[in-house]
Amino acid sequence: NIQIKHMSINKVKPEEIEQFISEFRTPENVKVFTEGCCYWFAHILYTRFTMTHRHPEIWYNETIDHFATMIAGRLYDITGEIKEVNGDWVKWDSYLINKPPCAMAIFKDHILKN
């Protein structure tokens, strides 16, 4: 018998998100996920918390060239919650639409790693 624990939408607490992130947070992982592979950690968070939140979103900051995930109104990356969120953060989907040439370059550098 396999039992699946029912997960309630929008019920995960920030502490649970932080706990999940802390399981990845080694010095090596922080280096990897802050120096070129930040999109992939944002994708990990997006995938994990899609099960418990209706609309997690991947966001991008062009100024610091960094990806993070918005979950229940809070922005997270490998370091945990990003406390100082300024107007430089935009939804990645919006960035793709509004700045296609820049987005394609970022896609090649960060996602495809070409």
N, C-alpha and C positions, 0 to 999 in steps of 0.2 A: 504494500500500500504506500503510495506516495501522497503525502499531504502537502498542499500548497497553502502557505500562510497568506491570508487575505491582507493585501496592502491597501490602506485607505488613501484615496487621492487627496493631496494637499495636507497630509497629516504628519509628514516627516519634519522633525524639528531641526533648527540650524545645528544643534549639537550632534545630531545623527549624520548630517552632511559632513561636518568637521571630522567626526570619527571615521567616516569612510575615507576622506582625503588623507587623514593621518596614517592610514595603513599603507599609503604609497610614499609618504614623505620621508625619504632618506636623503642624505646629502647628494648622492648620485642622481636620484630621480628629480630632485629640485633643480639641479643643474640642467638635466636633459629637458625637463618640461618648462624651463624658463629661458632656455637658450636655443630655440629653434623648433621644438616639438610641442609648443604650448597648444597648438590646435588639437593635437591628439589627446591631451589630457582633458581639454574642453569637451571633446567628443566622448571620452570615457564618462565624464560627469553627465553629459546630456543623455547618453544611453542608459546609465544606471538610474537616473532620477526621472526618466520618462515613465517608469513603472509606478512612481509614487506622486508625481506632479503632472498636471495636465500639459503644461507648456514650458518646459525648460528651453532656453534659447542660447545659442552660441553667439557671443558678442566679440567685437574686435575694436582695438584701440590703435589707430594709425600713428598717433604721436609716439607711443612706446613700442609699437609693432608687437602686440600681444593679444592672444585670445583668452577668453574666460567664458564661464557659463552662468547665465542668470537663472536662478532657481528660487521661486517664491519671492521675487523682488530683491534678491541679494545676489551679488556677483562673486563667483568663486574661481580660484585656480589652484595649482598645486600647493600654494602657501596658505590656503584657507580663504576666508572671506576677505574680499578686497574692500577695505573700509572707506577709502577715499576715492569715491567714484565721481569723475568729472564729466563734462560734456563731450569729451573725446571718445567715449564709448558709444558704439552703434551696433545694432543687430547685424550680424554677418549677412543675413538674407538681404537686408536693406543696402548694405555696402556693395554686395554683388550687383544689385540693380542700379545703384546710383554711380558707381565708379568701376564699371566693368574692366577697363584696361588695368587699373591698379589691382583690382581683385584677382585678375588672372595671374599677374606677376606674384602676388602673395600666395595664390593657390599653388603655383609651381614651386616657390621657395619653401613654403611651410608644410604643405600637404603632400605634394608629390615628391618633394625633396630633390628636385632636379637642379 
